Amino acid sequence: MSLIPVISDEEASPEVQALFKNIKKMYGRVANAIRVAAHTPRIAQVLFGFIVASQRSEISGSLTKRVKGLITLKTSLLNGCNY
């Protein structure tokens, strides 16, 4: 159970709904970190921008998509996320 509740699609403001829609287009789902950050939409936008940037090859150098995915999975598991 999280200490800060996640924002569901139904609870989201129009601004946050637009952000969630774009995230779903790119990733197929909205991560809980973004849903928690959505309590302050600007923070959610910046966090999503960071996530997108960290996946770019110009930023992450020689890491393959597979390695990036494994890093995300391991981090999620260490943090107790059910991904």
C-alpha positions in Angstrom: 0.0 0.0 0.0 1.4 3.4 -0.9 1.5 6.3 1.5 0.4 8.7 -1.2 -2.6 7.5 -3.3 -2.2 7.1 -7.0 -4.4 9.2 -9.3 -6.8 7.0 -11.3 -7.9 7.9 -14.8 -11.3 8.8 -13.5 -9.9 11.1 -10.8 -7.5 12.9 -13.1 -8.0 16.5 -14.0 -8.3 17.3 -17.7 -4.6 18.3 -17.8 -3.5 15.1 -16.2 -5.8 13.0 -18.4 -4.1 14.5 -21.4 -0.7 13.5 -20.0 -1.9 10.0 -19.2 -3.3 9.6 -22.7 0.1 10.5 -24.2 2.0 8.2 -21.8 -0.4 5.3 -22.7 0.3 6.0 -26.4 4.1 5.7 -25.8 4.3 3.0 -23.2 0.9 1.3 -23.1 0.3 2.1 -19.5 0.9 4.8 -16.9 3.5 4.0 -14.2 2.5 4.4 -10.6 5.3 6.9 -10.1 3.6 9.2 -12.7 0.2 8.6 -11.1 1.6 9.7 -7.7 3.4 12.6 -9.2 0.1 13.6 -10.9 -1.1 15.2 -7.6 1.1 18.1 -8.9 0.7 17.9 -12.7 3.9 19.9 -13.5 6.0 17.5 -11.5 4.4 14.6 -13.4 5.3 16.3 -16.7 8.9 16.8 -15.6 9.2 13.2 -14.3 7.8 11.8 -17.6 10.2 14.0 -19.5 13.1 12.6 -17.5 11.9 9.0 -18.1 11.6 9.6 -21.8 15.0 11.3 -21.9 16.7 8.5 -20.0 15.5 6.0 -22.6 17.1 7.9 -25.5 20.3 6.4 -26.9 22.0 9.8 -26.9 21.6 9.9 -23.1 22.1 6.3 -22.1 25.0 5.6 -24.5 25.6 2.0 -25.4 22.8 0.4 -23.3 20.5 -1.7 -25.3 16.7 -1.5 -24.9 16.9 -4.9 -23.3 19.4 -3.7 -20.7 17.4 -0.6 -20.0 14.3 -2.7 -19.5 16.2 -5.0 -17.1 17.4 -2.0 -15.1 13.8 -0.7 -14.8 12.6 -4.2 -13.8 15.3 -4.7 -11.2 14.7 -1.2 -9.7 11.0 -1.8 -9.6 11.5 -5.2 -7.8 13.8 -3.6 -5.3 11.2 -1.0 -4.6 8.4 -3.5 -4.2 6.6 -2.6 -7.4 4.4 -5.2 -9.1 5.6 -4.7 -12.6 
